[in-house]
Amino acid sequence: MGFGWAKPVPVNPLAFRHPRKGLLLVSLAGPASNVALAFVAGMLLRLAAGPVPQTGQGSPLVVILVSIVLINLFLAFFNLIPIPPLDGGGVVSAILPLEYAQKYERLSRFGTLLILGLIVAGSFSGVNVIGLVIGPPTSLLFRLFTGL
């Protein structure tokens, strides 16, 4: 199994009192936990690591904490891209009217191919679409959480 090759977790919407609200909360839970982990690592970096040199060098603790913050923020915002089967697709599906949500969910068969297509197209064209989408919020929260 490679990094980032997790399979979508099956969720039974009938297990919720309010199925669409339940699916929305389930879709937001993963990215929220990534942001929470990034926040905790950022606070530990601020408290325990001391001054961080701007050269990118630092103690192993600094490197690990910075990596934890960056990876978790990247994963949170990547998963919020509104392409099924990512969590962002679940969010969009939960807020669309039911008729449109059912049509939108049919895209999940092609979601992985669409994401890979965006990555490949970006590498050939030099326009990193995914980076343009997730880069700004990742950078903003990174600065807020770490002070760097």
Sequence and secondary structure as in RCSB ss.txt:
>XXXX:A:sequence
MGFGWAKPVPVNPLAFRHPRKGLLLVSLAGPASNVALAFVAGMLLRLAAGPVPQTGQGSPLVVILVSIVLINLFL
AFFNLIPIPPLDGGGVVSAILPLEYAQKYERLSRFGTLLILGLIVAGSFSGVNVIGLVIGPPTSLLFRLFTGL
>XXXX:A:secstr
  TT        GGGSSSHHHHHHHHHHHHHHHHHHHHHHHHHHHHHHS S  TTS   HHHHHHHHHHHHHHHH
HHHHTSSSTTSHHHHHHHHHS HHHHHHHHTTHHHHHHHHHHHHHHHHHHS  HHHHHHHHHHHHHHHHHH  
